Amino acid sequence: MGVHTQWMTIHHLRRVSAPATRMVTSPALAAPILALLALGLLMPVSSARAGAGEWFDLGKRQVDQIHCASDSTAFEAFPPDAFGIFPTGSWVWEDIAEVQCNQIRWPEQVCWTQLPVRAFRVEFNDGGCGCGGFVAIPSTLRLSYDPAVLAARDLNESDLRLAYNDPSTRSWRPVEGAIPNLDENAFIVQWSGEILGVREYVIVPTQFVPVVSRTWSRIKSLLAE
């Protein structure tokens, strides 16, 4: 998974929500809807959670910005053709949610000493479009934090770091080169590579050191003695 920290200027950001659909049982109504699906005018049925996240059409070849449901200052923006060139009606879905430390994967690696400042889960579903969830042109990921929270915990904003969980090693790792933007009160990084499924990020104090699974197992063994 490639990570870059170069800045990306975003103009004319658009949020796209696919139209709501309902189950249709009448044959007379089903035929026109199937025709619309064939033309890519309605979003496909997917396993994505109802009422969460946003659908967007890769075929529109525009910048698509997906916001965190609880905080619009946290988002991911995909440039045109980020996944390649696809026809109209190539719907994909993404959801960004703020989560508690005990809701992330392998929480024992990041929650056992000092709680992260903030944690996010990003879930992506390719909707069967054939893109495979691979981002060739990097997206811009903006993960924000509240300076008031830092003040209450006596943390220095410039000392914050961004980490993500790496499924290949089942451990949390720093996002290389990511530093807080003190003017924006956020981490702003570019992200590329495979994003299908779930990604998770935590904003942590600089003195925080993630504990890999094998090390945590040894610590638990020592505590049990």
C-alpha contacts under 8 A as a table, 3 or more apart, distances in Angstrom:
res1	aa1	res2	aa2	distance
1	M	191	W	7.84
1	M	192	S	6.27
1	M	193	G	4.76
1	M	194	E	6.23
2	G	191	W	6.26
2	G	192	S	5.05
2	G	193	G	5.62
3	V	175	V	7.26
3	V	176	E	7.22
3	V	189	V	7.42
3	V	190	Q	6.00
3	V	191	W	4.89
3	V	192	S	6.17
4	H	177	G	7.75
4	H	189	V	6.16
4	H	190	Q	4.86
4	H	191	W	6.21
4	H	192	S	7.98
5	T	177	G	6.43
5	T	178	A	6.20
5	T	188	I	7.21
5	T	189	V	4.60
5	T	190	Q	5.52
6	Q	189	V	6.87
6	Q	190	Q	6.72
7	W	188	I	7.55
7	W	189	V	7.25
7	W	190	Q	7.57
8	M	140	T	6.78
8	M	190	Q	7.78
10	I	13	L	6.61
10	I	63	V	7.96
12	H	63	V	7.38
13	L	63	V	5.79
13	L	64	D	6.35
13	L	65	Q	6.17
13	L	77	A	7.93
14	R	62	Q	8.00
14	R	63	V	6.39
14	R	64	D	5.41
14	R	65	Q	5.91
15	R	64	D	5.87
15	R	65	Q	5.37
15	R	66	I	6.45
16	V	54	E	6.77
16	V	55	W	6.40
16	V	56	F	5.33
16	V	57	D	7.97
16	V	64	D	6.90
16	V	65	Q	7.83
17	S	54	E	5.37
17	S	55	W	5.29
17	S	56	F	6.45
18	A	42	L	7.41
18	A	43	M	6.11
18	A	54	E	7.22
18	A	55	W	5.28
18	A	56	F	6.68
19	P	42	L	6.97
19	P	43	M	7.12
24	V	29	L	6.90
24	V	30	A	6.17
25	T	29	L	7.71
25	T	30	A	7.01
26	S	29	L	5.37
26	S	30	A	6.07
27	P	30	A	4.90
27	P	31	A	6.43
28	A	31	A	6.18
28	A	32	P	7.74
29	L	32	P	5.92
29	L	33	I	6.67
30	A	33	I	5.26
30	A	34	L	6.17
31	A	34	L	5.18
31	A	35	A	6.32
32	P	35	A	5.02
32	P	36	L	6.31
33	I	36	L	4.98
33	I	37	L	6.22
34	L	37	L	5.03
34	L	38	A	6.23
35	A	38	A	5.05
35	A	39	L	6.40
36	L	39	L	5.06
36	L	40	G	6.25
36	L	41	L	5.26
36	L	42	L	6.15
37	L	40	G	4.96
37	L	41	L	5.77
37	L	42	L	5.23
37	L	43	M	7.13
37	L	44	P	7.11
37	L	89	G	7.92
38	A	41	L	7.67
39	L	88	T	7.93
39	L	89	G	6.93
40	G	43	M	7.11
40	G	88	T	5.92
40	G	89	G	3.56
40	G	90	S	7.06
41	L	89	G	6.17
42	L	89	G	7.34
43	M	55	W	7.71
43	M	89	G	7.19
43	M	91	W	6.12
44	P	91	W	7.03
44	P	127	G	6.93
45	V	127	G	7.83
46	S	127	G	6.04
48	A	52	A	7.95
48	A	93	W	7.31
48	A	125	N	6.90
49	R	52	A	5.76
49	R	53	G	7.78
52	A	69	A	7.86
52	A	95	D	6.41
53	G	66	I	7.76
53	G	69	A	7.37
53	G	93	W	6.78
53	G	94	E	5.34
53	G	95	D	3.77
53	G	96	I	6.72
54	E	66	I	6.67
54	E	93	W	5.55
54	E	94	E	5.60
54	E	95	D	6.33
55	W	91	W	6.37
55	W	92	V	5.59
55	W	93	W	4.35
55	W	94	E	6.69
56	F	64	D	7.07
56	F	91	W	5.54
56	F	92	V	5.61
56	F	93	W	6.35
57	D	60	K	5.78
57	D	61	R	7.95
57	D	88	T	6.73
57	D	89	G	5.90
57	D	90	S	5.30
57	D	91	W	4.41
57	D	92	V	6.38
58	L	61	R	5.82
58	L	62	Q	7.76
58	L	80	P	7.73
58	L	81	D	7.00
58	L	83	F	7.75
58	L	85	I	7.61
58	L	86	F	6.10
58	L	87	P	7.39
58	L	88	T	6.91
58	L	89	G	7.42
58	L	90	S	5.42
58	L	91	W	6.29
58	L	92	V	7.26
59	G	85	I	7.13
59	G	86	F	5.02
59	G	87	P	4.54
59	G	88	T	3.79
59	G	89	G	6.08
59	G	90	S	5.74
60	K	87	P	7.94
60	K	88	T	6.03
61	R	79	P	7.99
61	R	80	P	4.54
61	R	81	D	5.76
61	R	85	I	7.80
62	Q	79	P	6.50
62	Q	80	P	4.56
62	Q	81	D	7.71
63	V	77	A	6.70
63	V	78	F	5.57
63	V	79	P	4.54
63	V	80	P	5.31
64	D	77	A	5.55
64	D	78	F	5.24
64	D	79	P	6.72
64	D	80	P	7.82
65	Q	75	F	6.59
65	Q	76	E	5.67
65	Q	77	A	4.14
65	Q	78	F	6.37
66	I	75	F	5.39
66	I	76	E	5.31
66	I	77	A	6.28
66	I	94	E	7.02
66	I	95	D	7.35
66	I	96	I	7.45
67	H	71	D	7.25
67	H	72	S	5.25
67	H	73	T	7.31
67	H	74	A	5.93
67	H	75	F	4.20
67	H	76	E	6.64
67	H	95	D	7.82
67	H	96	I	6.47
68	C	71	D	5.26
68	C	72	S	5.59
68	C	73	T	7.56
68	C	74	A	5.48
68	C	75	F	5.71
68	C	95	D	7.13
68	C	96	I	4.53
68	C	97	A	5.35
68	C	98	E	7.16
69	A	72	S	6.79
69	A	95	D	7.87
69	A	96	I	6.59
69	A	97	A	6.08
70	S	97	A	7.04
70	S	98	E	7.05
71	D	74	A	5.91
72	S	75	F	6.74
73	T	142	R	7.55
73	T	143	L	7.55
73	T	144	S	6.41
74	A	141	L	7.90
74	A	142	R	5.31
74	A	143	L	4.80
74	A	144	S	5.53
75	F	96	I	7.27
75	F	141	L	6.08
75	F	142	R	5.31
75	F	143	L	6.71
76	E	139	S	6.66
76	E	140	T	5.59
76	E	141	L	4.41
76	E	142	R	6.17
77	A	139	S	5.54
77	A	140	T	5.10
77	A	141	L	6.50
78	F	82	A	6.07
78	F	138	P	7.35
78	F	139	S	4.64
78	F	140	T	6.64
79	P	82	A	5.43
79	P	137	I	7.18
79	P	138	P	7.66
79	P	139	S	6.45
81	D	84	G	4.65
81	D	85	I	5.37
81	D	86	F	7.78
81	D	137	I	7.28
82	A	135	V	5.56
82	A	136	A	5.64
82	A	137	I	4.52
82	A	138	P	6.70
82	A	139	S	7.21
83	F	131	C	6.20
83	F	133	G	7.25
83	F	134	F	6.00
83	F	135	V	4.88
83	F	136	A	5.64
83	F	137	I	6.94
84	G	131	C	7.43
84	G	136	A	7.04
86	F	90	S	6.43
87	P	90	S	6.14
90	S	127	G	7.86
90	S	129	C	5.14
91	W	126	D	7.25
91	W	127	G	6.02
91	W	129	C	6.44
92	V	124	F	7.69
92	V	125	N	5.95
92	V	126	D	4.63
92	V	127	G	5.02
92	V	128	G	7.94
92	V	129	C	7.06
93	W	124	F	5.79
93	W	125	N	5.13
93	W	126	D	6.41
93	W	127	G	6.81
94	E	122	V	7.14
94	E	123	E	5.55
94	E	124	F	4.44
94	E	125	N	6.33
95	D	122	V	5.73
95	D	123	E	5.22
95	D	124	F	6.65
96	I	120	F	6.93
96	I	121	R	5.81
96	I	122	V	4.53
96	I	123	E	6.56
97	A	120	F	5.64
97	A	121	R	5.32
97	A	122	V	6.54
98	E	118	R	7.50
98	E	119	A	5.83
98	E	120	F	4.47
98	E	121	R	6.34
99	V	103	Q	6.19
99	V	104	I	7.17
99	V	118	R	7.88
99	V	119	A	5.55
99	V	120	F	5.60
99	V	121	R	6.67
100	Q	103	Q	5.36
100	Q	104	I	7.13
100	Q	118	R	7.85
100	Q	119	A	6.46
101	C	104	I	5.81
101	C	107	P	6.39
101	C	110	V	7.76
101	C	111	C	6.28
101	C	115	L	7.08
101	C	116	P	7.14
101	C	119	A	6.57
102	N	107	P	5.65
102	N	111	C	7.36
103	Q	107	P	7.28
104	I	107	P	5.68
104	I	119	A	7.86
104	I	121	R	7.62
104	I	200	E	7.14
105	R	165	N	7.70
105	R	200	E	7.91
106	W	109	Q	5.90
106	W	110	V	7.70
106	W	170	R	7.57
106	W	171	S	7.28
107	P	110	V	5.48
107	P	111	C	5.59
107	P	112	W	7.81
108	E	111	C	5.47
108	E	112	W	5.60
108	E	211	V	7.86
108	E	216	W	7.46
109	Q	112	W	6.70
109	Q	171	S	7.32
109	Q	172	W	7.06
109	Q	210	P	5.52
109	Q	211	V	4.66
109	Q	212	V	6.23
109	Q	213	S	7.04
109	Q	216	W	7.10
110	V	113	T	7.23
110	V	114	Q	7.65
110	V	115	L	7.15
110	V	116	P	7.23
110	V	172	W	7.59
110	V	209	V	7.98
110	V	210	P	5.65
110	V	211	V	6.97
111	C	114	Q	6.12
111	C	115	L	5.25
111	C	116	P	7.14
112	W	115	L	7.50
113	T	208	F	7.86
114	Q	208	F	7.16
115	L	204	V	7.62
116	P	119	A	6.80
116	P	202	V	6.21
116	P	203	I	5.69
116	P	204	V	4.62
116	P	205	P	7.03
117	V	145	Y	7.30
117	V	149	V	7.62
117	V	150	L	7.57
117	V	202	V	7.39
117	V	203	I	5.37
117	V	204	V	5.61
117	V	205	P	7.35
118	R	145	Y	6.76
118	R	202	V	5.72
118	R	203	I	5.25
118	R	204	V	7.44
119	A	200	E	7.37
119	A	201	Y	5.70
119	A	202	V	4.30
119	A	203	I	6.38
120	F	200	E	5.62
120	F	201	Y	5.22
120	F	202	V	6.37
121	R	198	V	6.88
121	R	199	R	5.88
121	R	200	E	4.45
121	R	201	Y	6.56
122	V	198	V	5.67
122	V	199	R	5.05
122	V	200	E	6.05
123	E	196	L	7.48
123	E	197	G	5.48
123	E	198	V	4.43
123	E	199	R	6.34
124	F	133	G	7.43
124	F	195	I	6.56
124	F	196	L	5.28
124	F	197	G	5.18
124	F	198	V	6.51
125	N	133	G	7.33
125	N	196	L	6.09
125	N	197	G	6.36
126	D	129	C	5.84
126	D	130	G	7.20
126	D	131	C	6.57
126	D	132	G	6.33
126	D	133	G	5.77
126	D	196	L	7.01
128	G	131	C	7.82
129	C	132	G	7.67
131	C	134	F	6.52
132	G	194	E	7.92
132	G	196	L	6.93
133	G	194	E	5.72
133	G	195	I	5.36
133	G	196	L	4.57
134	F	192	S	7.48
134	F	193	G	5.22
134	F	194	E	4.38
134	F	195	I	6.11
134	F	196	L	7.21
135	V	138	P	6.18
135	V	139	S	7.41
135	V	191	W	7.90
135	V	192	S	4.97
135	V	193	G	4.93
135	V	194	E	6.28
135	V	195	I	7.14
136	A	192	S	6.12
136	A	193	G	6.36
137	I	192	S	6.66
138	P	190	Q	5.56
138	P	191	W	5.03
138	P	192	S	4.56
138	P	193	G	7.93
139	S	190	Q	5.38
139	S	191	W	5.22
139	S	192	S	6.46
140	T	188	I	6.87
140	T	189	V	5.82
140	T	190	Q	4.54
140	T	191	W	6.38
141	L	187	F	7.86
141	L	188	I	5.68
141	L	189	V	5.34
141	L	190	Q	5.90
141	L	191	W	6.78
142	R	186	A	6.45
142	R	187	F	5.68
142	R	188	I	4.52
142	R	189	V	6.65
143	L	186	A	5.44
143	L	187	F	5.25
143	L	188	I	6.60
144	S	184	E	7.84
144	S	185	N	5.88
144	S	186	A	3.88
144	S	187	F	6.21
145	Y	149	V	7.96
145	Y	185	N	5.99
145	Y	186	A	5.87
146	D	149	V	5.41
146	D	150	L	6.80
146	D	185	N	7.08
147	P	150	L	5.01
147	P	151	A	6.26
147	P	157	E	7.43
147	P	185	N	7.06
148	A	151	A	5.06
148	A	152	A	6.19
149	V	152	A	5.11
149	V	153	R	6.31
150	L	153	R	5.19
150	L	154	D	5.92
150	L	155	L	4.92
150	L	156	N	6.88
150	L	157	E	6.86
151	A	154	D	4.87
151	A	155	L	6.10
151	A	156	N	7.86
152	A	155	L	7.81
155	L	159	D	7.70
155	L	205	P	7.24
156	N	159	D	5.42
156	N	160	L	7.15
157	E	160	L	5.62
157	E	180	P	7.32
157	E	182	L	7.28
158	S	179	I	7.65
158	S	180	P	6.32
158	S	182	L	7.15
159	D	205	P	6.19
159	D	206	T	5.07
160	L	179	I	7.23
160	L	180	P	6.52
160	L	203	I	6.69
160	L	204	V	5.67
160	L	205	P	4.71
160	L	206	T	5.20
161	R	174	P	7.16
161	R	175	V	7.91
161	R	178	A	6.84
161	R	179	I	6.17
161	R	180	P	7.08
161	R	203	I	5.79
161	R	204	V	5.36
161	R	205	P	6.20
161	R	206	T	5.71
162	L	174	P	5.85
162	L	175	V	5.67
162	L	178	A	6.36
162	L	179	I	7.41
162	L	187	F	7.36
162	L	201	Y	6.99
162	L	202	V	5.89
162	L	203	I	4.69
162	L	204	V	6.23
163	A	172	W	6.39
163	A	173	R	5.29
163	A	174	P	4.04
163	A	175	V	5.15
163	A	201	Y	5.62
163	A	202	V	5.32
163	A	203	I	6.44
163	A	204	V	7.32
164	Y	172	W	5.47
164	Y	173	R	5.54
164	Y	174	P	6.35
164	Y	175	V	6.49
164	Y	199	R	7.47
164	Y	200	E	5.66
164	Y	201	Y	4.37
164	Y	202	V	6.33
165	N	170	R	6.94
165	N	171	S	5.59
165	N	172	W	4.15
165	N	173	R	6.09
165	N	199	R	7.19
165	N	200	E	6.03
165	N	201	Y	6.81
166	D	169	T	5.69
166	D	170	R	5.65
166	D	171	S	5.55
166	D	172	W	5.96
166	D	173	R	6.77
167	P	170	R	4.73
167	P	171	S	7.00
170	R	212	V	7.64
170	R	213	S	7.05
171	S	210	P	7.82
171	S	211	V	7.53
171	S	212	V	5.22
171	S	213	S	6.45
172	W	210	P	5.98
172	W	211	V	7.58
172	W	212	V	7.06
173	R	210	P	6.96
175	V	178	A	5.68
178	A	187	F	6.91
178	A	188	I	7.71
178	A	189	V	6.70
179	I	187	F	6.40
180	P	185	N	6.84
180	P	186	A	5.68
180	P	187	F	4.81
180	P	188	I	7.54
181	N	184	E	5.40
181	N	185	N	5.70
181	N	186	A	5.44
181	N	187	F	5.85
181	N	188	I	7.13
182	L	185	N	5.12
182	L	186	A	7.16
192	S	195	I	7.79
195	I	198	V	7.23
195	I	199	R	7.08
204	V	208	F	6.41
205	P	208	F	5.43
206	T	209	V	7.82
211	V	215	T	6.21
211	V	216	W	6.14
212	V	215	T	5.44
212	V	216	W	6.30
213	S	216	W	5.16
213	S	217	S	6.26
214	R	217	S	5.11
214	R	218	R	6.49
215	T	218	R	5.15
215	T	219	I	6.33
216	W	219	I	4.97
216	W	220	K	6.21
217	S	220	K	5.22
217	S	221	S	6.25
218	R	221	S	5.00
218	R	222	L	6.27
219	I	222	L	5.12
219	I	223	L	6.22
220	K	223	L	5.05
220	K	224	A	6.14
221	S	224	A	5.15
221	S	225	E	6.54
222	L	225	E	5.33
